[in-house]
């Protein structure tokens, strides 16, 4: 089976490894080492600018799509060898930008805006779609995923693909956030020896480091909101079915969401409005009729916390990190000061059950096995055609695929078997405990607009040998329910970012965006990365 793939702008694990080898001072213990890091990561003139300001500069002739695209490509070349967040750049990005500049009128706010996609999102161009695996290296789908097609139709420039936890974290039973055989280990831009957290790590890091205007992530359980928290950006996990998943490598379809990651809530809202709508390749989106909006910015209100009722689920979602708790307490005080009524505590009745739910494993195994087998069988090119063949490929290429990460996750999915009846009963249990008896129960009891809790603790140190440590997080209730959640930057513990998550019922994105935007404006918590080397500070 061939794993060869090449074009001049390909950013493979080999290229990134070479770049890292050229910077041996990356983890060196000296002030000189930190100075050299800072020289490589010096901010540029367009850093931290949002879509609205960039659009304004384009409209008055001070900026165009080609210059903006070139700016980000140059920044990727200069900064990303430290971070390994971008697995591949689009060789046609500048040509696409020039074509967009030639159009007489902008198509909308995203016209000319360079966007990065997680390497699960298919593109019908010269880029690959690999889930970070060497087994799919060379895979070039015939058409764009629905989200990629909608971005192109809105005038966005597809800048490239981002690194991820290989197979979206499904390869191993231990956490190796941001590691893939194709892309190497993604690093946290706030401290280079820290985890970027969960599988949309490359997108979160690239957005934080100003390597793009915004990016696209995917989430099964925590894979958007956790890296958003760890990298001080905004992450929106939409209701399952709000954004079409046609052409996205599947994980657990009853939980999988595709969503925006951006430096501000406004930018995330702009992106979300482009992504939503019924997708003929994703039957789950039929349920979104009457629930999606083409312009989510109309729900943004700087005074949007006034009069809101927000609950604090203390049980399970506090207490695993005192640093996260302290930051969340300050966030709760900000909510009160901005006019919200805070109901504290407002516990999810089923919280403890949701965190250790046997039915969850049944659903994940059943859906992942069938989804991956179907995808591999249908995808074009020379590659493994089933989960069994993928496992064998990894064994044959163990020196690269299994150097740090075991494939016990894939092996467990392959070996375990459940009947359709067992699966249906398990899925019904997941939904009952997370929806009617979980999130909806607490919202209804206290007449709440949303819940708020720390997204996760400060990012832990990267440990390729034993895997990342994981203390706790907010993601599970919304993941199992298929409900929306938004993580927003909330503060820092010794320079390491921590976010808070706003969580609600199905199709409540307008409410969550309003609350998140008002909190963002009141708190002003985001600040750009510091790129501290491993020896500096906490």
C-alpha positions as CSV (number, residue, x, y, z in Angstrom):
1,X,0.0,0.0,0.0
2,X,1.5,3.3,-1.1
3,X,1.8,6.2,1.4
4,X,3.6,8.6,-0.8
5,X,2.4,12.1,-1.3
6,X,4.2,15.3,-2.4
7,X,3.8,18.8,-3.6
8,X,6.1,21.7,-2.9
9,X,4.1,23.2,-0.1
10,X,3.4,20.0,1.8
11,X,4.1,20.3,5.5
12,X,4.6,16.7,6.6
13,X,6.0,15.3,9.8
14,X,9.4,15.1,8.0
15,X,9.4,18.8,7.1
16,X,8.3,19.8,10.6
17,X,10.8,17.5,12.2
18,X,13.5,19.1,10.1
19,X,12.4,22.6,11.2
20,X,12.5,21.5,14.8
21,X,15.9,20.0,14.4
22,X,17.1,23.4,13.0
23,X,16.0,25.0,16.3
24,X,17.6,22.9,19.0
25,X,17.2,25.9,21.4
26,X,13.5,25.3,21.5
27,X,13.6,23.6,24.9
28,X,17.0,24.9,26.0
29,X,17.2,26.3,29.5
30,X,18.5,29.9,29.0
31,X,17.4,33.5,28.6
32,X,19.1,33.4,25.3
33,X,16.9,30.6,24.2
34,X,13.8,32.5,25.1
35,X,15.1,35.6,23.3
36,X,15.5,33.5,20.1
37,X,11.9,32.2,20.5
38,X,10.6,35.7,20.8
39,X,12.5,36.8,17.7
40,X,10.8,34.0,15.7
41,X,7.3,34.9,17.0
42,X,7.4,38.7,17.0
43,X,3.9,40.1,16.3
44,X,3.0,41.4,12.9
45,X,0.9,44.4,11.9
46,X,-2.2,42.4,11.2
47,X,-2.2,40.2,14.3
48,X,-5.3,40.1,16.4
49,X,-7.4,41.9,13.8
50,X,-10.9,40.5,13.4
51,X,-13.0,39.9,10.4
52,X,-14.8,43.2,10.7
53,X,-11.7,45.3,10.8
54,X,-10.0,43.3,8.0
55,X,-13.1,43.7,5.9
56,X,-13.0,47.4,6.5
57,X,-9.4,47.7,5.4
58,X,-10.2,45.7,2.2
59,X,-13.2,47.8,1.4
60,X,-11.2,51.1,1.6
61,X,-8.3,49.7,-0.4
62,X,-5.7,49.4,2.3
63,X,-5.6,45.6,2.1
64,X,-6.5,42.8,-0.3
65,X,-7.0,39.0,-0.1
66,X,-3.6,38.3,-1.8
67,X,-1.7,40.4,0.7
68,X,-3.6,39.0,3.7
69,X,-3.0,35.4,2.5
70,X,0.6,36.0,1.9
71,X,0.9,37.5,5.4
72,X,-0.5,34.3,7.0
73,X,1.6,32.0,4.8
74,X,4.7,33.9,5.7
75,X,3.8,33.8,9.4
76,X,3.2,30.0,9.2
77,X,6.6,29.5,7.7
78,X,8.2,31.7,10.4
79,X,6.3,30.7,13.5
80,X,4.8,27.2,12.9
81,X,8.1,25.2,13.1
82,X,7.8,26.0,16.8
83,X,4.2,24.9,17.1
84,X,3.5,22.2,14.4
85,X,-0.1,23.3,14.2
86,X,-0.4,23.4,10.4
87,X,0.0,20.0,8.7
88,X,-0.2,21.4,5.2
89,X,-0.7,24.7,3.4
90,X,-2.8,25.1,0.2
91,X,-0.6,25.4,-2.8
92,X,-3.3,27.3,-4.6
93,X,-4.1,29.7,-1.8
94,X,-2.5,32.8,-3.4
95,X,-4.2,32.0,-6.7
96,X,-7.5,31.7,-5.0
97,X,-6.9,35.1,-3.2
98,X,-6.0,36.8,-6.5
99,X,-9.2,35.4,-8.1
100,X,-11.3,36.8,-5.2
101,X,-9.5,40.2,-5.5
102,X,-10.6,40.3,-9.2
103,X,-14.3,40.1,-8.3
104,X,-16.0,43.4,-8.4
105,X,-18.0,43.1,-5.2
106,X,-17.3,41.2,-2.0
107,X,-19.6,38.2,-1.5
108,X,-19.9,38.9,2.2
109,X,-17.8,39.4,5.4
110,X,-15.6,36.3,4.7
111,X,-14.6,37.4,1.2
112,X,-10.8,37.1,1.0
113,X,-10.4,35.8,4.6
114,X,-7.9,32.9,5.0
115,X,-9.3,30.0,7.0
116,X,-7.6,26.8,8.2
117,X,-9.5,23.5,8.3
118,X,-8.9,20.6,10.7
119,X,-7.4,17.6,8.8
120,X,-10.7,15.7,8.9
121,X,-12.4,18.1,6.5
122,X,-12.2,17.0,2.8
123,X,-11.2,19.5,0.1
124,X,-11.4,18.7,-3.6
125,X,-8.1,20.4,-4.4
126,X,-4.4,19.5,-4.3
127,X,-4.4,19.1,-0.5
128,X,-4.7,15.8,1.4
129,X,-7.2,14.7,3.9
130,X,-5.6,12.2,6.3
131,X,-6.9,12.5,9.9
132,X,-3.1,12.8,10.7
133,X,-2.5,9.2,9.6
134,X,0.3,8.1,7.2
135,X,-2.2,5.5,6.0
136,X,-4.2,8.2,4.2
137,X,-1.3,10.2,3.0
138,X,-2.0,11.0,-0.6
139,X,-5.8,10.9,-0.2
140,X,-7.3,13.6,-2.4
141,X,-11.1,13.6,-2.3
142,X,-13.0,14.4,-5.5
143,X,-15.1,17.2,-3.9
144,X,-15.2,19.6,-1.0
145,X,-16.8,18.7,2.3
146,X,-20.0,20.7,2.8
147,X,-18.4,23.1,5.2
148,X,-15.4,23.7,2.9
149,X,-17.8,24.3,-0.1
150,X,-19.8,26.8,1.9
151,X,-16.7,28.7,3.0
152,X,-15.5,28.9,-0.6
153,X,-18.9,30.1,-1.7
154,X,-18.7,32.8,0.9
155,X,-15.4,34.0,-0.5
156,X,-13.1,32.5,2.1
157,X,-9.5,31.4,1.1
158,X,-8.9,27.8,2.3
159,X,-5.4,28.4,3.6
160,X,-4.5,24.8,4.6
161,X,-5.1,21.9,7.0
162,X,-4.3,21.8,10.8
163,X,-2.7,19.1,12.8
164,X,-4.8,17.0,15.3
165,X,-4.8,14.1,17.6
166,X,-4.5,11.2,15.1
167,X,-8.0,9.9,14.1
168,X,-9.4,12.6,16.3
169,X,-8.1,11.0,19.4
170,X,-9.6,7.6,18.6
171,X,-6.3,5.8,18.1
172,X,-5.3,5.4,21.7
173,X,-7.0,4.9,25.0
174,X,-4.5,7.4,26.6
175,X,-4.5,11.2,25.8
176,X,-1.9,12.3,23.3
177,X,-3.5,15.7,22.4
178,X,-2.2,17.2,19.2
179,X,0.1,14.3,18.2
180,X,-0.2,12.6,14.8
181,X,2.3,10.5,12.8
182,X,1.9,12.9,9.9
183,X,2.1,16.2,11.8
184,X,4.1,15.4,14.9
185,X,3.4,17.1,18.2
186,X,1.5,20.4,18.3
187,X,2.7,22.7,21.0
188,X,0.8,25.2,23.1
189,X,1.8,28.8,22.1
190,X,1.5,30.1,25.6
191,X,4.1,27.7,26.9
192,X,5.8,25.4,24.4
193,X,6.0,22.3,26.7
194,X,2.3,22.4,27.4
195,X,-0.5,20.4,25.8
196,X,-2.7,22.1,23.2
197,X,-5.6,19.9,24.5
198,X,-7.8,17.5,22.5
199,X,-8.1,16.8,18.8
200,X,-8.8,20.2,17.3
201,X,-5.5,21.3,18.9
202,X,-3.9,22.4,15.6
203,X,-6.8,24.7,14.8
204,X,-6.8,26.2,18.3
205,X,-3.1,26.8,18.3
206,X,-3.1,28.3,14.8
207,X,-5.9,30.7,15.6
208,X,-4.3,31.7,18.8
209,X,-0.9,32.3,17.1
210,X,-2.4,34.5,14.4
211,X,-1.6,32.0,11.6
212,X,-5.1,32.6,10.0
213,X,-8.2,34.7,10.5
214,X,-10.1,31.8,12.0
215,X,-10.4,28.0,11.7
216,X,-12.7,25.0,11.7
217,X,-12.6,22.3,14.4
218,X,-14.7,19.2,15.1
219,X,-15.9,17.8,18.4
220,X,-17.1,14.5,19.6
221,X,-16.4,15.2,23.3
222,X,-14.3,18.3,24.2
223,X,-12.4,18.6,20.9
224,X,-13.4,22.2,20.2
225,X,-14.0,23.7,23.6
226,X,-11.0,22.1,25.3
227,X,-8.4,23.4,22.9
228,X,-10.2,26.7,22.8
229,X,-9.7,27.0,26.6
230,X,-6.0,25.9,26.5
231,X,-5.2,28.3,23.7
232,X,-7.2,31.3,24.8
233,X,-9.6,31.4,21.8
234,X,-13.3,31.1,21.3
235,X,-14.7,27.7,20.4
236,X,-18.3,27.0,19.3
237,X,-19.6,23.4,19.5
238,X,-22.9,23.6,17.7
239,X,-26.0,21.5,18.2
240,X,-25.6,18.2,16.4
241,X,-27.3,18.7,13.0
242,X,-26.9,22.5,12.9
243,X,-23.7,22.2,10.7
244,X,-23.5,19.6,7.9
245,X,-20.8,16.9,8.3
246,X,-20.8,15.7,4.7
247,X,-17.2,15.0,3.6
248,X,-15.9,15.1,7.2
249,X,-14.1,11.9,8.4
250,X,-16.6,10.5,10.9
251,X,-16.1,9.8,14.6
252,X,-19.3,9.2,16.6
253,X,-22.0,10.7,14.5
254,X,-24.6,11.0,17.3
255,X,-22.1,13.4,19.0
256,X,-20.0,14.8,16.1
257,X,-20.1,18.6,15.5
258,X,-18.2,20.9,13.2
259,X,-17.7,24.4,14.5
260,X,-15.8,27.6,14.3
261,X,-12.7,28.6,16.4
262,X,-11.8,32.3,16.4
263,X,-10.1,34.9,18.5
264,X,-13.4,36.7,19.2
265,X,-17.1,35.7,19.6
266,X,-18.0,38.0,16.8
267,X,-15.7,36.2,14.4
268,X,-17.0,32.9,15.5
269,X,-20.6,34.1,15.0
270,X,-19.8,35.3,11.4
271,X,-18.2,31.9,10.6
272,X,-21.1,29.9,12.1
273,X,-23.7,31.7,9.9
274,X,-21.7,30.6,6.9
275,X,-21.6,26.9,8.0
276,X,-25.2,26.2,9.0
277,X,-28.0,24.8,6.9
278,X,-29.4,21.6,5.6
279,X,-26.8,19.3,4.0
280,X,-28.0,16.6,1.6
281,X,-25.0,14.5,2.7
282,X,-25.9,14.6,6.4
283,X,-29.5,13.5,7.3
284,X,-29.1,14.9,10.8
285,X,-29.3,18.4,9.4
286,X,-32.9,18.0,8.4
287,X,-33.8,18.7,12.1
288,X,-32.2,22.1,11.8
289,X,-34.9,23.5,9.6
290,X,-36.4,26.5,11.3
291,X,-33.5,26.6,13.8
292,X,-30.5,27.9,11.9
293,X,-29.7,31.6,11.1
294,X,-27.6,33.0,8.3
295,X,-26.5,35.9,10.5
296,X,-25.6,35.2,14.1
297,X,-24.0,38.6,14.7
298,X,-27.5,40.1,15.1
299,X,-27.8,38.3,18.4
300,X,-24.6,39.9,19.8
301,X,-25.3,42.5,22.5
302,X,-22.7,44.0,24.8
303,X,-25.4,44.4,27.4
304,X,-26.7,40.8,26.8
305,X,-26.0,39.6,30.3
306,X,-28.5,42.0,31.8
307,X,-31.6,40.1,33.0
308,X,-30.1,36.7,32.0
309,X,-30.5,33.7,34.3
310,X,-27.3,31.6,34.4
311,X,-26.8,28.5,36.5
312,X,-23.6,27.2,38.0
313,X,-23.3,23.3,38.1
314,X,-20.9,22.8,41.0
315,X,-21.1,19.0,41.2
316,X,-18.5,17.3,39.0
317,X,-17.6,20.5,37.0
318,X,-15.8,22.3,39.8
319,X,-13.2,20.9,42.2
320,X,-10.8,19.2,39.9
321,X,-8.5,22.2,39.5
322,X,-8.3,25.0,42.0
323,X,-6.8,27.3,39.3
324,X,-9.8,26.7,37.1
325,X,-12.1,27.3,40.0
326,X,-10.5,30.6,40.9
327,X,-10.8,31.8,37.3
328,X,-14.4,30.6,37.1
329,X,-15.3,32.4,40.3
330,X,-14.0,35.7,38.9
331,X,-16.0,35.0,35.7
332,X,-19.2,34.4,37.8
333,X,-18.6,37.7,39.6
334,X,-18.3,39.4,36.2
335,X,-21.6,37.9,35.1
336,X,-23.3,39.3,38.2
337,X,-21.7,42.8,37.8
338,X,-23.0,42.8,34.2
339,X,-26.5,42.3,35.3
340,X,-27.1,38.5,35.2
341,X,-28.9,36.6,37.8
342,X,-26.6,33.7,38.9
343,X,-28.3,30.6,40.3
344,X,-25.6,28.9,42.4
345,X,-25.6,26.0,42.6
346,X,-27.6,24.7,39.8
347,X,-26.4,21.1,39.4
348,X,-27.1,18.8,36.5
349,X,-29.0,16.0,38.3
350,X,-27.2,13.2,36.3
351,X,-23.7,14.7,36.3
352,X,-22.0,11.9,38.1
353,X,-23.6,9.2,35.9
354,X,-22.7,11.0,32.7
355,X,-19.0,11.0,33.5
356,X,-18.8,7.2,33.9
357,X,-21.6,5.8,31.6
358,X,-21.3,2.3,30.2
359,X,-23.7,3.1,27.5
360,X,-21.4,5.8,26.2
361,X,-18.8,3.2,25.4
362,X,-21.3,1.1,23.5
363,X,-22.4,4.0,21.4
364,X,-18.8,5.1,20.6
365,X,-17.7,1.6,19.6
366,X,-20.8,0.9,17.5
367,X,-20.7,4.2,15.6
368,X,-17.0,4.6,15.2
369,X,-16.5,1.1,13.8
370,X,-19.3,1.4,11.2
371,X,-18.4,5.0,10.3
372,X,-14.7,4.3,9.8
373,X,-15.2,1.1,7.9
374,X,-17.7,2.8,5.5
375,X,-15.4,5.8,5.0
376,X,-12.3,3.8,4.3
377,X,-14.2,1.5,1.9
378,X,-15.5,4.5,-0.1
379,X,-12.5,6.9,-0.1
380,X,-10.5,7.1,-3.3
381,X,-6.9,6.0,-3.6
382,X,-4.5,3.3,-2.4
383,X,-5.0,3.0,1.4
384,X,-6.4,0.6,4.0
385,X,-10.0,-0.2,3.1
386,X,-11.2,-1.2,6.6
387,X,-10.4,-0.8,10.3
388,X,-8.7,-4.1,10.3
389,X,-6.4,-3.1,7.4
390,X,-5.7,0.2,9.1
391,X,-4.6,-1.6,12.3
392,X,-2.4,-3.8,10.2
393,X,-0.9,-0.8,8.4
394,X,0.0,0.8,11.7
395,X,1.8,-2.4,12.8
396,X,3.7,-2.5,9.6
397,X,4.7,1.1,10.0
398,X,5.1,1.0,13.8
399,X,8.4,2.9,13.7
400,X,6.5,6.0,12.7
401,X,2.8,5.3,13.6
402,X,3.3,3.7,17.0
403,X,6.5,5.3,18.1
404,X,4.7,7.1,21.0
405,X,1.0,6.3,20.7
406,X,-0.4,2.8,21.0
407,X,-3.4,1.9,18.9
408,X,-5.3,0.2,21.7
409,X,-8.2,2.5,21.0
410,X,-8.6,1.3,17.4
411,X,-8.0,-2.3,18.4
412,X,-10.7,-2.1,21.1
413,X,-13.2,-0.7,18.6
414,X,-12.3,-3.4,16.1
415,X,-12.6,-6.3,18.7
416,X,-15.7,-5.3,20.5
417,X,-19.1,-6.0,19.0
418,X,-22.6,-4.9,20.0
419,X,-25.9,-5.6,18.4
420,X,-28.1,-2.9,16.9
421,X,-30.5,-3.4,19.8
422,X,-27.8,-2.9,22.4
423,X,-26.7,0.2,20.5
424,X,-30.2,1.7,20.3
425,X,-30.8,1.1,24.0
426,X,-27.4,2.7,24.9
427,X,-28.1,5.7,22.7
428,X,-31.5,6.2,24.3
429,X,-29.9,6.0,27.7
430,X,-27.2,8.6,26.7
431,X,-29.9,11.0,25.4
432,X,-32.3,10.5,28.4
433,X,-29.6,11.1,31.0
434,X,-28.0,14.0,29.3
435,X,-31.1,15.7,27.9
436,X,-34.5,15.4,29.7
437,X,-32.9,14.2,33.0
438,X,-29.7,16.3,32.6
439,X,-29.2,19.7,31.0
440,X,-32.9,20.3,30.2
441,X,-33.9,19.3,33.8
442,X,-31.7,21.9,35.5
443,X,-32.6,24.6,32.9
444,X,-36.3,24.0,33.4
445,X,-36.1,23.7,37.2
446,X,-34.4,27.0,37.7
447,X,-35.8,28.8,34.6
448,X,-32.2,29.3,33.2
449,X,-31.0,30.6,29.9
450,X,-27.7,28.7,30.2
451,X,-25.2,27.0,32.5
452,X,-21.6,28.2,33.0
453,X,-18.6,26.3,34.3
454,X,-14.8,26.2,33.8
455,X,-14.0,24.5,30.5
456,X,-11.0,22.7,31.7
457,X,-7.9,23.2,34.0
458,X,-4.7,24.9,32.8
459,X,-3.0,22.8,30.1
460,X,-0.8,20.0,31.4
461,X,2.7,19.2,30.3
462,X,3.1,17.2,27.1
463,X,4.2,13.7,27.9
464,X,4.6,11.6,24.7
465,X,5.7,8.5,26.7
466,X,2.8,8.2,29.2
467,X,0.3,10.5,27.6
468,X,-1.2,13.8,28.8
469,X,-2.8,14.0,32.3
470,X,-6.5,14.9,32.4
471,X,-8.2,16.2,35.5
472,X,-11.7,17.1,34.3
473,X,-13.7,19.3,32.1
474,X,-17.1,20.6,31.1
475,X,-17.7,18.9,27.8
476,X,-19.5,15.6,28.5
477,X,-23.1,16.7,29.1
478,X,-23.3,18.7,25.8
479,X,-21.4,15.9,24.0
480,X,-23.8,13.1,24.9
481,X,-26.9,15.3,24.5
482,X,-25.7,16.7,21.1
483,X,-26.3,20.2,22.6
484,X,-24.3,23.4,22.0
485,X,-21.5,24.8,24.1
486,X,-19.2,27.8,23.7
487,X,-15.9,28.2,25.4
488,X,-14.6,31.8,25.9
489,X,-11.2,32.9,27.4
490,X,-11.6,33.7,31.1
491,X,-8.1,34.1,32.5
492,X,-4.7,32.7,33.2
493,X,-3.0,30.6,35.8
494,X,0.7,31.3,35.8
495,X,0.4,32.4,32.2
496,X,-1.6,29.3,31.1
497,X,-5.0,30.0,29.6
498,X,-8.3,28.8,31.1
499,X,-11.8,29.3,29.6
500,X,-15.3,29.2,30.8
501,X,-18.1,27.3,28.9
502,X,-21.6,28.5,28.3
503,X,-23.9,25.5,27.7
504,X,-27.6,25.3,26.8
505,X,-30.4,23.2,25.3
506,X,-30.7,22.2,21.6
507,X,-30.6,25.1,19.1
508,X,-29.8,27.7,21.7
509,X,-26.8,29.1,19.8
510,X,-28.3,32.6,19.6
511,X,-28.6,32.8,23.4
512,X,-25.2,31.3,24.1
513,X,-23.5,33.7,21.6
514,X,-25.3,36.7,23.2
515,X,-24.1,35.7,26.7
516,X,-20.6,34.8,25.5
517,X,-20.2,38.0,23.6
518,X,-21.3,40.2,26.6
519,X,-19.0,38.3,28.9
520,X,-16.1,38.6,26.5
521,X,-16.7,42.4,26.3
522,X,-16.9,42.7,30.1
523,X,-13.9,40.5,30.9
524,X,-11.4,41.3,28.2
525,X,-9.6,38.2,29.1
526,X,-7.9,37.3,25.8
527,X,-4.3,38.2,25.2
528,X,-1.9,37.0,22.5
529,X,0.5,34.1,23.1
530,X,3.9,34.5,24.8
531,X,5.7,31.4,23.4
532,X,7.5,30.8,26.6
533,X,10.1,28.0,26.3
534,X,10.0,25.0,28.6
535,X,12.3,26.4,31.3
536,X,10.6,29.7,31.8
537,X,8.2,30.0,34.8
538,X,5.4,27.6,35.9
